[in-house]
Amino acid sequence: VQLVESGGGLVQPGGSLRLSCAASGFTFSRYFMRWYRQYPGKERELVAQISSPGGSTTYADSVKGRFTISRDNAKNTVYLQMNSLKPEDTAVYYCFAVGLLTWGQGTQVSVSS
């Protein structure tokens, strides 16, 4: 099982980023997928979830209306479109397959002017 996140970077407040998570080693379409984020010295917090094979999504209150989770089962990839970014969105972002105890390396998102 492998999860590889990408797409992070430095962006100004109000900007956008699209994170990707490429999955391998399991039947991707059968698993709910999540995005988490982690601030330094803090526990990971759930940002968004998408059902399997897709269509149902849930979000943390702090990102509702700004972030969108989606998946492409043909590409074994889950995405997180992040709009109207705020400095408090600065964190390392991880994807996670619900039921599989594997984390990727994460991707750093920094929002600063």
Secondary structure, 3 states (H helix, E strand, C coil): CEEEEECCEEECCCCCEEEEEEEECCCHHHCCEEEEEECCCCCCEEEEEECCCCCCEEECCCCCCCEEEEEECCCCEEEEEECCCCHHHCEEEEEEECCCCCECCCEEEEECC
